[in-house]
Amino acid sequence: MATWVKNLQDHIVNTLEEIEANAPPFNPTQPETSQPLYSKILPSASSPTPPTFHRDAWLRPEGGEGSSCVLTNGRVFEKAGVNVSIVHGNLPVRGQQAMRADHSSLPVSDSPVPFFATGLSIVIHPWNPHVPTVHLNYRYFEVEDPVTREPVAWWFGGGSDLTPSYLIEEDVKHFHQTLKNACDEHNPAYWPKFKKWCDEYFYVTHRKESRGVGGIFFDDLTTTSEINGGTKPNQDELFKFVQSSSSAFLPSYIPIVKKNMARSWTEQERRWQLLRRGRYVEFNLVHDRGTKFGLATPGARIESILMR
């Protein structure tokens, strides 16, 4: 599982770097665009040499490793991050109790228990207001018996969602249809359930507005999950679903990027994009469960958690 996550990270990073390599140098004076808003752009965006991801491999003292790949001030992408974590250690009682609220399959012990977790997280913010921001996160978590080291509870979670600044209906349909196809390969109940879950999860309650146009989101997906409809898919079958849905990321998003990345925009459109981006960050800091859980975890890598 960890090998597959690393390979997917490499594939996505290579694809994004290829887009950067084939794009012309960033030109802040392109038609309809005003110069003042871009006067502080770093030179890398307009350099004749295509920008690449900065790759930072890290070790977790408590157990595990990860890799953060970040591209800043590209020709197409203002910032893009593709992170992988593969960690293990002991989950304290307080952590078990906090997770139990969202994961009914997790037993709570009166002492720390061994755990293993791995995941892939992606956030991409393009320059062009007509190219949407996109987010992806897929993860696997298991708790082990302290004596036998066999899993006593495990689940998959994650999803992908799109946040346009300007709605282009055919792009949204393409994004959703690609994810639906990936879901339908495994269970026809997944798409309607996980689409609805995504819409509800990414709703900014204090503003009474949605963060974006959704996608799919799920959590606590395991053999005994109610959505399985009485069947009991094993871990390998559910992993194949996660592989399909996460592998749908590039075909769901890259065609939208290529279609719109050369469109001109105005300063007003860029300012609207920045306002929407502020709302995006606001959601992560106020509502996002993953951000709050990560920041509360001992030994957490803050740079990766706040890569939003």
MOKASUL-V934906 format. One record per helix or strand. SS is the DSSP state (H for helix, E for strand). FROM is the first residue (numbers start at 1). LEN is the number of residues. If there is no record, write none. Layout:
BEGIN
SS:FROM:LEN + SS:FROM:LEN
END
This chain:
BEGIN
H:2:21 + H:36:3 + H:43:4 + E:54:6 + E:64:9 + E:77:15 + H:93:8 + E:113:14 + E:133:12 + E:151:13 + H:169:16 + H:188:14 + E:203:2 + E:209:2 + E:214:8 + H:226:3 + H:235:26 + H:267:20 + H:289:8 + H:302:4
END
